[in-house]
Amino acid sequence: METSEEARAFAEKAEDKDLTKLAFAWRATVSLALGDVSSTVGDLKRATELEGGPLRRYLGICEAEGKLLRGDGAGALIQTQGNRQFAVRYSYNTDRAVAAMRSSPGY
């Protein structure tokens, strides 16, 4: 967690919007893995704001999982479907497979 915080601080100091977005998103994945849902949600919100829309690819999957953990099943499904559409459009086959799996009933 300390390293992800250092990366975020460095990106903000450099005034690099893309690196700051990624730093928030990756820090959110660390928080998610540690079970800290409130930190995950806050960091994903900041990353999404910097992105100007939903996160995609692996970070989008993490964003969907964060929604699911806080009880927003419909939001998680919409996020996952958007991730899948993005993956199909740009031929990201691994992302496509994960999105298809996670949008299936019973996941």
C-alpha positions as CSV (number, residue, x, y, z in Angstrom):
1,M,0.0,0.0,0.0
2,E,2.9,2.4,0.8
3,T,4.3,2.0,-2.7
4,S,0.9,2.7,-4.3
5,E,0.6,5.9,-2.2
6,E,4.1,7.0,-3.3
7,A,3.2,6.4,-6.9
8,R,0.0,8.5,-6.6
9,A,1.9,11.3,-4.9
10,F,4.6,11.3,-7.5
11,A,2.1,11.4,-10.4
12,E,0.2,14.3,-8.8
13,K,3.4,16.2,-8.2
14,A,4.4,15.7,-11.9
15,E,0.9,16.9,-12.8
16,D,0.4,13.9,-15.1
17,K,-3.3,13.2,-15.3
18,D,-2.9,9.8,-16.9
19,L,-0.4,8.6,-14.3
20,T,-2.5,10.0,-11.5
21,K,-5.5,8.2,-12.9
22,L,-3.6,4.9,-13.0
23,A,-2.1,5.4,-9.6
24,F,-5.6,5.9,-8.1
25,A,-6.8,2.9,-10.0
26,W,-4.0,0.6,-9.0
27,R,-4.1,1.8,-5.4
28,A,-7.8,0.8,-5.5
29,T,-6.9,-2.7,-6.6
30,V,-4.6,-3.0,-3.6
31,S,-7.4,-1.7,-1.3
32,L,-9.8,-4.2,-2.9
33,A,-7.4,-7.1,-2.3
34,L,-7.0,-6.0,1.3
35,G,-10.8,-5.8,1.7
36,D,-10.9,-2.1,2.2
37,V,-14.1,-1.3,0.2
38,S,-14.4,2.3,1.2
39,S,-10.9,3.2,0.0
40,T,-11.4,1.1,-3.1
41,V,-14.6,3.1,-3.9
42,G,-13.0,6.4,-3.3
43,D,-9.9,5.7,-5.4
44,L,-12.0,4.3,-8.3
45,K,-14.2,7.4,-8.2
46,R,-11.2,9.6,-8.5
47,A,-9.7,7.5,-11.3
48,T,-13.1,7.5,-13.2
49,E,-13.3,11.3,-12.8
50,L,-9.8,11.7,-14.3
51,E,-10.7,9.2,-17.1
52,G,-13.9,11.2,-17.9
53,G,-15.9,8.0,-18.0
54,P,-15.9,4.4,-16.9
55,L,-12.6,2.6,-16.6
56,R,-11.9,-0.2,-19.1
57,R,-9.8,-3.3,-19.3
58,Y,-8.4,-4.7,-16.1
59,L,-9.1,-1.5,-14.2
60,G,-12.7,-1.6,-15.4
61,I,-13.0,-5.2,-14.1
62,C,-11.8,-3.9,-10.7
63,E,-14.3,-1.1,-10.8
64,A,-17.1,-3.6,-11.5
65,E,-15.9,-5.7,-8.6
66,G,-15.9,-2.7,-6.3
67,K,-19.5,-2.0,-7.3
68,L,-20.5,-5.6,-6.6
69,L,-18.8,-5.5,-3.2
70,R,-20.8,-2.5,-2.1
71,G,-24.1,-4.1,-3.3
72,D,-24.5,-2.4,-6.7
73,G,-25.1,-5.5,-8.7
74,A,-26.8,-3.6,-11.5
75,G,-23.9,-1.1,-11.8
76,A,-21.4,-4.0,-11.8
77,L,-23.3,-5.7,-14.6
78,I,-23.5,-2.5,-16.7
79,Q,-19.8,-1.9,-16.1
80,T,-18.9,-5.5,-17.1
81,Q,-21.0,-5.3,-20.2
82,G,-19.3,-2.1,-21.2
83,N,-15.9,-3.7,-20.6
84,R,-16.9,-6.6,-22.8
85,Q,-18.1,-4.3,-25.6
86,F,-14.8,-2.4,-25.4
87,A,-12.8,-5.6,-25.4
88,V,-14.7,-7.0,-28.5
89,R,-14.3,-3.7,-30.3
90,Y,-10.6,-3.6,-29.8
91,S,-9.9,-7.3,-29.8
92,Y,-8.7,-7.6,-26.2
93,N,-9.5,-11.3,-26.0
94,T,-8.4,-11.9,-22.4
95,D,-10.5,-9.0,-21.2
96,R,-13.4,-10.3,-23.3
97,A,-13.3,-13.7,-21.7
98,V,-13.2,-12.3,-18.2
99,A,-16.1,-9.9,-18.9
100,A,-18.1,-12.7,-20.4
101,M,-17.5,-14.9,-17.4
102,R,-18.3,-12.3,-14.9
103,S,-21.6,-11.2,-16.6
104,S,-22.9,-14.8,-16.7
105,P,-25.6,-15.8,-14.3
106,G,-24.5,-17.2,-11.0
107,Y,-21.1,-15.5,-10.9
